[in-house]
């Protein structure tokens, strides 16, 4: 069983702090994107002009598309700024795919509410899209962003290159990380890795 040392304990603490910070920043960006999404949806669907009145799926699609652009910029340049990919087009494509998955989840919730449950009020639209759909979509996006979209690594300096690997020679040119063979009474056909 590995022994916890002070450095591994502080490393675990630092990693936990980093994950909490990432989650909080993701949540703040998501909250702002949520306000943009809900506000535009209600403006397009139920607002004074209501140019998409009677078309909740179109209103939600347009509102969430605008919120997605905001979210990508905020996540790329703030939440995941140290983990962005060098290939911006690939990252943006993956981000769009993650958000299309989230939008599909929300669209399904709206379609289910309208066509299966028969609920078409503004309250039903908002609960379907922005409580159930947005909640499920947000969980999907966080996992997708963390493990697929923002997987680049920070540029590491000389002091931050991870565990130090000792020089593989002992000065005589012989490798010091390979143990010397000890001739004992162990059967030579048994691989060295299995020997006691």
N, CA and C atoms as a LAMMPS dump frame, in Angstrom:
ITEM: TIMESTEP
0
ITEM: NUMBER OF ATOMS
588
ITEM: BOX BOUNDS ff ff ff
-5.0000000000000000e+02 5.0000000000000000e+02
-5.0000000000000000e+02 5.0000000000000000e+02
-5.0000000000000000e+02 5.0000000000000000e+02
ITEM: ATOMS id mol type element x y z
1 1 1 N 0.848 -1.178 0
2 1 2 C 0 0 0
3 1 3 C 0.891 1.237 0
4 2 1 N 0.629 2.193 -0.914
5 2 2 C 1.475 3.377 -0.98
6 2 3 C 1.332 4.233 0.265
7 3 1 N 2.415 4.829 0.65
8 3 2 C 2.432 5.712 1.805
9 3 3 C 2.209 7.136 1.308
10 4 1 N 1.272 7.844 1.946
11 4 2 C 1.006 9.228 1.575
12 4 3 C 2.115 10.111 2.136
13 5 1 N 2.739 10.832 1.281
14 5 2 C 3.767 11.766 1.716
15 5 3 C 3.201 13.164 1.663
16 6 1 N 3.938 14.087 2.231
17 6 2 C 3.493 15.474 2.235
18 6 3 C 3.338 16.005 0.805
19 7 1 N 4.251 15.624 -0.111
20 7 2 C 4.168 16.136 -1.477
21 7 3 C 2.986 15.537 -2.224
22 8 1 N 2.68 14.246 -2.017
23 8 2 C 1.526 13.672 -2.7
24 8 3 C 0.233 14.203 -2.108
25 9 1 N 0.223 14.492 -0.816
26 9 2 C -0.951 15.066 -0.172
27 9 3 C -1.209 16.476 -0.693
28 10 1 N -0.15 17.276 -0.817
29 10 2 C -0.335 18.638 -1.33
30 10 3 C -0.685 18.599 -2.814
31 11 1 N -0.176 17.61 -3.537
32 11 2 C -0.513 17.475 -4.951
33 11 3 C -1.998 17.148 -5.107
34 12 1 N -2.511 16.269 -4.262
35 12 2 C -3.923 15.925 -4.284
36 12 3 C -4.773 17.137 -3.935
37 13 1 N -4.332 17.908 -2.949
38 13 2 C -5.045 19.117 -2.554
39 13 3 C -5.071 20.126 -3.697
40 14 1 N -3.929 20.289 -4.365
41 14 2 C -3.864 21.225 -5.494
42 14 3 C -4.79 20.78 -6.626
43 15 1 N -4.823 19.48 -6.886
44 15 2 C -5.691 18.967 -7.951
45 15 3 C -7.161 19.182 -7.6
46 16 1 N -7.524 18.938 -6.34
47 16 2 C -8.895 19.145 -5.893
48 16 3 C -9.289 20.618 -6.01
49 17 1 N -8.397 21.506 -5.611
50 17 2 C -8.652 22.943 -5.733
51 17 3 C -8.832 23.332 -7.198
52 18 1 N -8.011 22.773 -8.075
53 18 2 C -8.113 23.076 -9.508
54 18 3 C -9.45 22.61 -10.085
55 19 1 N -9.908 21.428 -9.672
56 19 2 C -11.19 20.915 -10.17
57 19 3 C -12.345 21.774 -9.658
58 20 1 N -12.279 22.175 -8.394
59 20 2 C -13.326 23.029 -7.83
60 20 3 C -13.348 24.375 -8.546
61 21 1 N -12.17 24.938 -8.8
62 21 2 C -12.082 26.224 -9.511
63 21 3 C -12.654 26.09 -10.92
64 22 1 N -12.302 24.998 -11.605
65 22 2 C -12.83 24.761 -12.954
66 22 3 C -14.345 24.66 -12.927
67 23 1 N -14.88 23.904 -11.965
68 23 2 C -16.323 23.732 -11.861
69 23 3 C -17.024 25.059 -11.579
70 24 1 N -16.434 25.884 -10.714
71 24 2 C -17.036 27.179 -10.39
72 24 3 C -17.014 28.114 -11.599
73 25 1 N -15.899 28.131 -12.321
74 25 2 C -15.833 28.98 -13.508
75 25 3 C -16.797 28.482 -14.577
76 26 1 N -16.842 27.161 -14.77
77 26 2 C -17.793 26.576 -15.71
78 26 3 C -19.217 26.969 -15.321
79 27 1 N -19.514 26.91 -14.025
80 27 2 C -20.842 27.273 -13.536
81 27 3 C -21.182 28.736 -13.764
82 28 1 N -20.19 29.615 -13.569
83 28 2 C -20.434 31.047 -13.788
84 28 3 C -20.685 31.344 -15.267
85 29 1 N -19.882 30.734 -16.132
86 29 2 C -20.099 30.91 -17.578
87 29 3 C -21.454 30.33 -17.955
88 30 1 N -21.756 29.158 -17.422
89 30 2 C -23.04 28.525 -17.708
90 30 3 C -24.219 29.353 -17.225
91 31 1 N -24.073 29.982 -16.06
92 31 2 C -25.153 30.821 -15.53
93 31 3 C -25.404 32.019 -16.442
94 32 1 N -24.324 32.639 -16.908
95 32 2 C -24.501 33.771 -17.836
96 32 3 C -25.097 33.306 -19.162
97 33 1 N -24.633 32.159 -19.667
98 33 2 C -25.191 31.613 -20.909
99 33 3 C -26.669 31.268 -20.713
100 34 1 N -27.005 30.785 -19.531
101 34 2 C -28.391 30.46 -19.199
102 34 3 C -29.27 31.709 -19.255
103 35 1 N -28.796 32.801 -18.66
104 35 2 C -29.555 34.059 -18.676
105 35 3 C -29.752 34.537 -20.117
106 36 1 N -28.685 34.464 -20.917
107 36 2 C -28.786 34.854 -22.325
108 36 3 C -29.788 33.967 -23.044
109 37 1 N -29.683 32.652 -22.828
110 37 2 C -30.55 31.687 -23.493
111 37 3 C -32.02 31.893 -23.112
112 38 1 N -32.302 31.934 -21.826
113 38 2 C -33.689 32.093 -21.353
114 38 3 C -34.253 33.446 -21.786
115 39 1 N -33.45 34.481 -21.634
116 39 2 C -33.919 35.818 -22
117 39 3 C -34.267 35.93 -23.469
118 40 1 N -33.371 35.426 -24.322
119 40 2 C -33.641 35.495 -25.761
120 40 3 C -34.801 34.589 -26.166
121 41 1 N -34.878 33.394 -25.568
122 41 2 C -35.993 32.489 -25.874
123 41 3 C -37.326 33.164 -25.589
124 42 1 N -37.435 33.745 -24.4
125 42 2 C -38.695 34.392 -24.035
126 42 3 C -38.956 35.639 -24.869
127 43 1 N -37.91 36.361 -25.238
128 43 2 C -38.074 37.521 -26.112
129 43 3 C -38.569 37.079 -27.493
130 44 1 N -37.941 36.037 -28.047
131 44 2 C -38.325 35.551 -29.384
132 44 3 C -39.708 34.889 -29.383
133 45 1 N -40.033 34.169 -28.324
134 45 2 C -41.256 33.373 -28.275
135 45 3 C -42.435 34.142 -27.692
136 46 1 N -42.2 34.872 -26.616
137 46 2 C -43.317 35.478 -25.887
138 46 3 C -43.17 36.989 -25.714
139 47 1 N -42.14 37.582 -26.306
140 47 2 C -41.878 39.01 -26.121
141 47 3 C -42.827 39.884 -26.908
142 48 1 N -42.606 41.213 -26.822
143 48 2 C -43.497 42.159 -27.492
144 48 3 C -43.554 41.938 -29.004
145 49 1 N -42.426 41.638 -29.6
146 49 2 C -42.422 41.39 -31.044
147 49 3 C -42.836 39.94 -31.304
148 50 1 N -42.251 39.009 -30.547
149 50 2 C -42.611 37.596 -30.649
150 50 3 C -42.532 37.054 -32.055
151 51 1 N -41.437 37.393 -32.768
152 51 2 C -41.347 36.983 -34.171
153 51 3 C -41.271 35.469 -34.353
154 52 1 N -41.024 34.716 -33.272
155 52 2 C -41.059 33.253 -33.352
156 52 3 C -42.176 32.695 -32.47
157 53 1 N -43.19 33.514 -32.221
158 53 2 C -44.332 33.084 -31.42
159 53 3 C -44.991 31.872 -32.069
160 54 1 N -45.241 30.848 -31.265
161 54 2 C -45.845 29.632 -31.798
162 54 3 C -44.823 28.645 -32.344
163 55 1 N -43.551 29.018 -32.284
164 55 2 C -42.474 28.143 -32.77
165 55 3 C -41.421 27.987 -31.67
166 56 1 N -41.757 27.27 -30.589
167 56 2 C -40.838 27.194 -29.455
168 56 3 C -39.499 26.531 -29.78
169 57 1 N -39.527 25.543 -30.678
170 57 2 C -38.269 24.883 -31.014
171 57 3 C -37.34 25.814 -31.783
172 58 1 N -37.888 26.596 -32.692
173 58 2 C -37.066 27.551 -33.44
174 58 3 C -36.528 28.645 -32.523
175 59 1 N -37.381 29.129 -31.622
176 59 2 C -36.952 30.163 -30.681
177 59 3 C -35.849 29.642 -29.771
178 60 1 N -36.001 28.411 -29.292
179 60 2 C -35 27.823 -28.413
180 60 3 C -33.705 27.56 -29.173
181 61 1 N -33.789 27.11 -30.395
182 61 2 C -32.595 26.837 -31.199
183 61 3 C -31.796 28.112 -31.462
184 62 1 N -32.475 29.192 -31.828
185 62 2 C -31.791 30.461 -32.078
186 62 3 C -31.182 31.029 -30.792
187 63 1 N -31.94 31.003 -29.712
188 63 2 C -31.448 31.527 -28.429
189 63 3 C -30.247 30.721 -27.941
190 64 1 N -30.329 29.415 -28.02
191 64 2 C -29.219 28.594 -27.539
192 64 3 C -27.999 28.7 -28.446
193 65 1 N -28.188 28.96 -29.721
194 65 2 C -27.048 29.151 -30.621
195 65 3 C -26.269 30.414 -30.256
196 66 1 N -26.971 31.478 -29.945
197 66 2 C -26.319 32.718 -29.527
198 66 3 C -25.616 32.508 -28.187
199 67 1 N -26.272 31.831 -27.256
200 67 2 C -25.664 31.542 -25.955
201 67 3 C -24.445 30.637 -26.1
202 68 1 N -24.459 29.751 -27.08
203 68 2 C -23.333 28.84 -27.323
204 68 3 C -22.091 29.597 -27.765
205 69 1 N -22.255 30.575 -28.634
206 69 2 C -21.11 31.382 -29.074
207 69 3 C -20.5 32.105 -27.881
208 70 1 N -21.349 32.707 -27.05
209 70 2 C -20.854 33.354 -25.838
210 70 3 C -20.119 32.354 -24.949
211 71 1 N -20.713 31.184 -24.746
212 71 2 C -20.147 30.17 -23.861
213 71 3 C -18.787 29.678 -24.352
214 72 1 N -18.642 29.464 -25.654
215 72 2 C -17.355 28.993 -26.177
216 72 3 C -16.266 30.031 -25.925
217 73 1 N -16.564 31.279 -26.225
218 73 2 C -15.571 32.331 -26.01
219 73 3 C -15.198 32.447 -24.527
220 74 1 N -16.189 32.442 -23.647
221 74 2 C -15.916 32.581 -22.216
222 74 3 C -15.168 31.368 -21.662
223 75 1 N -15.559 30.176 -22.073
224 75 2 C -14.859 28.982 -21.598
225 75 3 C -13.447 28.896 -22.156
226 76 1 N -13.283 29.218 -23.411
227 76 2 C -11.957 29.128 -24.027
228 76 3 C -10.986 30.128 -23.409
229 77 1 N -11.419 31.352 -23.198
230 77 2 C -10.501 32.394 -22.748
231 77 3 C -10.51 32.617 -21.235
232 78 1 N -11.374 31.895 -20.509
233 78 2 C -11.367 32.057 -19.06
234 78 3 C -11.322 30.705 -18.344
235 79 1 N -12.38 29.908 -18.434
236 79 2 C -12.453 28.662 -17.668
237 79 3 C -11.323 27.704 -18.011
238 80 1 N -11.109 27.445 -19.295
239 80 2 C -10.134 26.452 -19.738
240 80 3 C -8.941 27.084 -20.448
241 81 1 N -8.603 28.287 -20.113
242 81 2 C -7.542 29 -20.833
243 81 3 C -6.215 28.255 -20.832
244 82 1 N -5.926 27.464 -19.832
245 82 2 C -4.681 26.704 -19.791
246 82 3 C -4.782 25.348 -20.449
247 83 1 N -5.981 24.963 -20.906
248 83 2 C -6.169 23.64 -21.48
249 83 3 C -6.708 23.695 -22.891
250 84 1 N -6.602 24.825 -23.542
251 84 2 C -7.113 24.93 -24.897
252 84 3 C -6.212 24.166 -25.855
253 85 1 N -6.786 23.769 -26.96
254 85 2 C -6.034 23.026 -27.963
255 85 3 C -5.385 23.997 -28.937
256 86 1 N -4.257 23.569 -29.503
257 86 2 C -3.598 24.414 -30.5
258 86 3 C -4.43 24.497 -31.774
259 87 1 N -5.138 23.422 -32.097
260 87 2 C -5.991 23.401 -33.27
261 87 3 C -7.361 23.971 -32.889
262 88 1 N -7.529 25.268 -33.113
263 88 2 C -8.744 25.975 -32.708
264 88 3 C -9.96 25.445 -33.459
265 89 1 N -9.792 25.108 -34.735
266 89 2 C -10.924 24.594 -35.52
267 89 3 C -11.433 23.272 -34.945
268 90 1 N -10.513 22.402 -34.552
269 90 2 C -10.908 21.121 -33.953
270 90 3 C -11.617 21.352 -32.63
271 91 1 N -11.067 22.249 -31.812
272 91 2 C -11.679 22.549 -30.527
273 91 3 C -13.08 23.131 -30.715
274 92 1 N -13.218 24.063 -31.642
275 92 2 C -14.529 24.674 -31.888
276 92 3 C -15.525 23.636 -32.397
277 93 1 N -15.059 22.732 -33.249
278 93 2 C -15.937 21.674 -33.766
279 93 3 C -16.412 20.771 -32.632
280 94 1 N -15.492 20.372 -31.759
281 94 2 C -15.874 19.541 -30.618
282 94 3 C -16.823 20.287 -29.675
283 95 1 N -16.564 21.586 -29.486
284 95 2 C -17.427 22.401 -28.635
285 95 3 C -18.835 22.463 -29.224
286 96 1 N -18.922 22.659 -30.536
287 96 2 C -20.227 22.7 -31.203
288 96 3 C -20.936 21.351 -31.058
289 97 1 N -20.185 20.249 -31.219
290 97 2 C -20.789 18.925 -31.048
291 97 3 C -21.328 18.732 -29.635
292 98 1 N -20.557 19.169 -28.635
293 98 2 C -21.019 19.07 -27.248
294 98 3 C -22.305 19.864 -27.058
295 99 1 N -22.354 21.049 -27.631
296 99 2 C -23.533 21.885 -27.474
297 99 3 C -24.704 21.397 -28.306
298 100 1 N -24.433 20.787 -29.451
299 100 2 C -25.519 20.176 -30.216
300 100 3 C -26.14 19.034 -29.424
301 101 1 N -25.303 18.285 -28.706
302 101 2 C -25.831 17.243 -27.83
303 101 3 C -26.707 17.835 -26.741
304 102 1 N -26.255 18.936 -26.132
305 102 2 C -27.056 19.617 -25.109
306 102 3 C -28.346 20.192 -25.678
307 103 1 N -28.259 20.766 -26.874
308 103 2 C -29.453 21.313 -27.531
309 103 3 C -30.431 20.19 -27.869
310 104 1 N -29.907 19.062 -28.344
311 104 2 C -30.77 17.927 -28.676
312 104 3 C -31.519 17.434 -27.437
313 105 1 N -30.837 17.412 -26.308
314 105 2 C -31.487 17.011 -25.057
315 105 3 C -32.622 17.978 -24.73
316 106 1 N -32.366 19.283 -24.86
317 106 2 C -33.385 20.294 -24.577
318 106 3 C -34.536 20.219 -25.578
319 107 1 N -34.209 20.025 -26.851
320 107 2 C -35.245 19.907 -27.889
321 107 3 C -36.143 18.705 -27.612
322 108 1 N -35.523 17.6 -27.22
323 108 2 C -36.307 16.407 -26.895
324 108 3 C -37.282 16.702 -25.757
325 109 1 N -36.81 17.414 -24.731
326 109 2 C -37.685 17.751 -23.6
327 109 3 C -38.855 18.619 -24.044
328 110 1 N -38.608 19.595 -24.917
329 110 2 C -39.69 20.442 -25.434
330 110 3 C -40.668 19.639 -26.286
331 111 1 N -40.139 18.811 -27.174
332 111 2 C -40.999 17.992 -28.032
333 111 3 C -41.854 17.042 -27.201
334 112 1 N -41.247 16.431 -26.197
335 112 2 C -41.973 15.513 -25.323
336 112 3 C -43.087 16.249 -24.592
337 113 1 N -42.778 17.442 -24.078
338 113 2 C -43.78 18.215 -23.336
339 113 3 C -44.937 18.627 -24.24
340 114 1 N -44.618 19.084 -25.467
341 114 2 C -45.672 19.543 -26.383
342 114 3 C -46.479 18.391 -26.966
343 115 1 N -45.789 17.386 -27.496
344 115 2 C -46.473 16.378 -28.308
345 115 3 C -46.888 15.123 -27.548
346 116 1 N -46.284 14.847 -26.42
347 116 2 C -46.68 13.676 -25.638
348 116 3 C -47.556 14.098 -24.46
349 117 1 N -47.093 15.106 -23.719
350 117 2 C -47.852 15.551 -22.557
351 117 3 C -48.938 16.567 -22.907
352 118 1 N -48.825 17.218 -24.06
353 118 2 C -49.821 18.196 -24.483
354 118 3 C -49.766 19.507 -23.715
355 119 1 N -48.632 19.811 -23.1
356 119 2 C -48.474 21.041 -22.327
357 119 3 C -47.803 22.095 -23.21
358 120 1 N -48.512 23.217 -23.454
359 120 2 C -47.992 24.227 -24.382
360 120 3 C -47.937 25.632 -23.79
361 121 1 N -48.112 25.765 -22.5
362 121 2 C -48.088 27.097 -21.881
363 121 3 C -46.648 27.611 -21.782
364 122 1 N -46.481 28.928 -21.607
365 122 2 C -45.138 29.468 -21.402
366 122 3 C -44.422 28.83 -20.205
367 123 1 N -45.167 28.53 -19.124
368 123 2 C -44.566 27.882 -17.962
369 123 3 C -44.074 26.481 -18.319
370 124 1 N -44.875 25.723 -19.045
371 124 2 C -44.479 24.367 -19.449
372 124 3 C -43.263 24.412 -20.366
373 125 1 N -43.238 25.389 -21.296
374 125 2 C -42.08 25.547 -22.184
375 125 3 C -40.806 25.817 -21.382
376 126 1 N -40.907 26.711 -20.412
377 126 2 C -39.732 27.071 -19.618
378 126 3 C -39.265 25.933 -18.713
379 127 1 N -40.201 25.196 -18.132
380 127 2 C -39.807 24.058 -17.299
381 127 3 C -39.158 22.971 -18.145
382 128 1 N -39.767 22.67 -19.284
383 128 2 C -39.219 21.625 -20.161
384 128 3 C -37.839 22.004 -20.687
385 129 1 N -37.703 23.235 -21.156
386 129 2 C -36.441 23.647 -21.774
387 129 3 C -35.386 24.034 -20.75
388 130 1 N -35.773 24.783 -19.713
389 130 2 C -34.771 25.42 -18.866
390 130 3 C -34.658 24.882 -17.445
391 131 1 N -35.445 23.883 -17.123
392 131 2 C -35.236 23.19 -15.859
393 131 3 C -34.736 21.787 -16.176
394 132 1 N -35.574 21.016 -16.845
395 132 2 C -35.208 19.631 -17.141
396 132 3 C -34.152 19.561 -18.245
397 133 1 N -34.455 20.136 -19.39
398 133 2 C -33.545 20.057 -20.539
399 133 3 C -32.198 20.712 -20.301
400 134 1 N -32.232 21.906 -19.732
401 134 2 C -30.976 22.617 -19.496
402 134 3 C -30.131 21.92 -18.435
403 135 1 N -30.785 21.38 -17.407
404 135 2 C -30.052 20.651 -16.368
405 135 3 C -29.361 19.416 -16.923
406 136 1 N -30.086 18.608 -17.678
407 136 2 C -29.485 17.416 -18.284
408 136 3 C -28.411 17.797 -19.308
409 137 1 N -28.689 18.817 -20.095
410 137 2 C -27.716 19.272 -21.093
411 137 3 C -26.447 19.818 -20.465
412 138 1 N -26.566 20.506 -19.34
413 138 2 C -25.401 21.056 -18.655
414 138 3 C -24.499 19.952 -18.119
415 139 1 N -25.086 18.937 -17.542
416 139 2 C -24.29 17.806 -17.056
417 139 3 C -23.551 17.141 -18.222
418 140 1 N -24.226 16.96 -19.334
419 140 2 C -23.612 16.387 -20.522
420 140 3 C -22.456 17.265 -21.016
421 141 1 N -22.675 18.579 -21.082
422 141 2 C -21.64 19.495 -21.574
423 141 3 C -20.401 19.503 -20.678
424 142 1 N -20.59 19.544 -19.351
425 142 2 C -19.439 19.586 -18.453
426 142 3 C -18.536 18.38 -18.671
427 143 1 N -19.113 17.206 -18.742
428 143 2 C -18.325 15.989 -18.95
429 143 3 C -17.642 16.033 -20.317
430 144 1 N -18.366 16.444 -21.337
431 144 2 C -17.818 16.497 -22.694
432 144 3 C -16.693 17.528 -22.786
433 145 1 N -16.877 18.71 -22.211
434 145 2 C -15.833 19.735 -22.233
435 145 3 C -14.583 19.25 -21.511
436 146 1 N -14.767 18.704 -20.312
437 146 2 C -13.63 18.321 -19.478
438 146 3 C -12.804 17.199 -20.103
439 147 1 N -13.47 16.203 -20.659
440 147 2 C -12.763 15.022 -21.132
441 147 3 C -12.503 14.988 -22.631
442 148 1 N -13.195 15.808 -23.415
443 148 2 C -13.034 15.732 -24.868
444 148 3 C -12.623 17.062 -25.498
445 149 1 N -13.274 18.151 -25.143
446 149 2 C -13.03 19.424 -25.833
447 149 3 C -11.752 20.104 -25.367
448 150 1 N -11.66 20.401 -24.094
449 150 2 C -10.528 21.165 -23.562
450 150 3 C -9.511 20.216 -22.937
451 151 1 N -8.765 19.55 -23.787
452 151 2 C -7.799 18.554 -23.323
453 151 3 C -6.364 18.965 -23.58
454 152 1 N -6.131 20.18 -24.061
455 152 2 C -4.769 20.654 -24.266
456 152 3 C -4.066 20.788 -22.931
457 153 1 N -2.767 20.948 -22.974
458 153 2 C -1.986 21.058 -21.746
459 153 3 C -1.294 22.398 -21.681
460 154 1 N -1.075 22.844 -20.449
461 154 2 C -0.329 24.086 -20.248
462 154 3 C 1.102 23.887 -20.708
463 155 1 N 1.706 24.961 -21.199
464 155 2 C 3.134 24.892 -21.498
465 155 3 C 3.849 24.77 -20.175
466 156 1 N 4.716 23.791 -20.067
467 156 2 C 5.415 23.553 -18.811
468 156 3 C 6.792 24.161 -18.847
469 157 1 N 7.145 24.795 -17.758
470 157 2 C 8.473 25.361 -17.627
471 157 3 C 9.435 24.321 -17.092
472 158 1 N 10.693 24.677 -16.92
473 158 2 C 11.716 23.754 -16.442
474 158 3 C 11.413 23.286 -15.03
475 159 1 N 10.796 24.142 -14.211
476 159 2 C 10.51 23.761 -12.837
477 159 3 C 9.219 22.958 -12.713
478 160 1 N 8.436 22.854 -13.787
479 160 2 C 7.134 22.209 -13.716
480 160 3 C 7.037 21.045 -14.692
481 161 1 N 8.102 20.279 -14.826
482 161 2 C 8.065 19.219 -15.814
483 161 3 C 7.747 17.861 -15.233
484 162 1 N 7.267 17.8 -14.031
485 162 2 C 6.841 16.544 -13.452
486 162 3 C 7.963 15.875 -12.7
487 163 1 N 7.807 14.582 -12.436
488 163 2 C 8.81 13.88 -11.653
489 163 3 C 10.159 13.865 -12.359
490 164 1 N 11.197 14.033 -11.575
491 164 2 C 12.536 14.059 -12.129
492 164 3 C 13.006 12.636 -12.391
493 165 1 N 13.522 12.4 -13.593
494 165 2 C 14.052 11.091 -13.941
495 165 3 C 15.561 11.185 -13.859
496 166 1 N 16.13 10.303 -13.098
497 166 2 C 17.575 10.334 -12.911
498 166 3 C 18.284 9.956 -14.202
499 167 1 N 19.504 10.416 -14.33
500 167 2 C 20.332 10.077 -15.476
501 167 3 C 20.458 8.568 -15.548
502 168 1 N 20.402 8.016 -16.778
503 168 2 C 20.398 6.574 -16.899
504 168 3 C 21.793 5.956 -16.946
505 169 1 N 22.811 6.737 -16.767
506 169 2 C 24.153 6.159 -16.744
507 169 3 C 24.829 6.509 -15.435
508 170 1 N 25.808 5.692 -15.066
509 170 2 C 26.527 5.941 -13.821
510 170 3 C 27.898 6.551 -14.054
511 171 1 N 28.105 7.094 -15.228
512 171 2 C 29.382 7.717 -15.551
513 171 3 C 30.272 6.791 -16.362
514 172 1 N 30.052 5.496 -16.275
515 172 2 C 30.891 4.546 -17.019
516 172 3 C 30.23 4.155 -18.332
517 173 1 N 29.056 4.69 -18.587
518 173 2 C 28.349 4.335 -19.804
519 173 3 C 27.367 3.199 -19.57
520 174 1 N 27.458 2.519 -18.434
521 174 2 C 26.536 1.43 -18.128
522 174 3 C 25.261 2.02 -17.544
523 175 1 N 24.135 1.446 -17.881
524 175 2 C 22.86 1.941 -17.363
525 175 3 C 22.723 1.579 -15.902
526 176 1 N 22.431 2.568 -15.071
527 176 2 C 22.325 2.33 -13.631
528 176 3 C 20.911 1.95 -13.213
529 177 1 N 19.903 2.121 -14.122
530 177 2 C 18.548 1.764 -13.736
531 177 3 C 18.248 0.291 -13.975
532 178 1 N 19.19 -0.447 -14.571
533 178 2 C 19.014 -1.87 -14.783
534 178 3 C 19.781 -2.591 -13.687
535 179 1 N 19.07 -3.371 -12.889
536 179 2 C 19.765 -4.037 -11.789
537 179 3 C 20.771 -5.055 -12.314
538 180 1 N 21.867 -5.171 -11.576
539 180 2 C 22.871 -6.155 -11.96
540 180 3 C 22.318 -7.536 -11.727
541 181 1 N 22.726 -8.469 -12.553
542 181 2 C 22.27 -9.843 -12.414
543 181 3 C 22.978 -10.482 -11.228
544 182 1 N 22.187 -11.068 -10.397
545 182 2 C 22.726 -11.76 -9.237
546 182 3 C 22.541 -13.251 -9.471
547 183 1 N 23.646 -13.973 -9.545
548 183 2 C 23.553 -15.413 -9.733
549 183 3 C 23.301 -16.066 -8.399
550 184 1 N 22.129 -16.607 -8.251
551 184 2 C 21.819 -17.331 -7.035
552 184 3 C 21.216 -18.67 -7.42
553 185 1 N 20.545 -19.292 -6.546
554 185 2 C 20.027 -20.609 -6.821
555 185 3 C 18.651 -20.589 -7.481
556 186 1 N 18.24 -19.445 -8.043
557 186 2 C 16.96 -19.321 -8.719
558 186 3 C 17.096 -19.917 -10.114
559 187 1 N 16.091 -20.645 -10.533
560 187 2 C 16.09 -21.276 -11.848
561 187 3 C 16.212 -20.197 -12.919
562 188 1 N 17.198 -20.268 -13.806
563 188 2 C 17.403 -19.226 -14.806
564 188 3 C 16.282 -19.128 -15.82
565 189 1 N 15.376 -20.094 -15.897
566 189 2 C 14.263 -20.015 -16.853
567 189 3 C 13.121 -19.145 -16.331
568 190 1 N 13.154 -18.814 -15.059
569 190 2 C 12.119 -17.945 -14.483
570 190 3 C 12.481 -16.503 -14.818
571 191 1 N 11.556 -15.748 -15.448
572 191 2 C 11.874 -14.354 -15.801
573 191 3 C 12.267 -13.544 -14.573
574 192 1 N 13.158 -12.582 -14.765
575 192 2 C 13.67 -11.766 -13.661
576 192 3 C 12.55 -11.033 -12.946
577 193 1 N 11.485 -10.625 -13.661
578 193 2 C 10.397 -9.902 -13.034
579 193 3 C 9.614 -10.736 -12.045
580 194 1 N 9.698 -12.071 -12.163
581 194 2 C 8.938 -12.955 -11.305
582 194 3 C 9.775 -13.456 -10.136
583 195 1 N 11.077 -13.347 -10.244
584 195 2 C 11.961 -13.858 -9.199
585 195 3 C 11.711 -13.167 -7.869
586 196 1 N 11.848 -13.932 -6.746
587 196 2 C 11.622 -13.336 -5.42
588 196 3 C 12.708 -12.349 -5.035
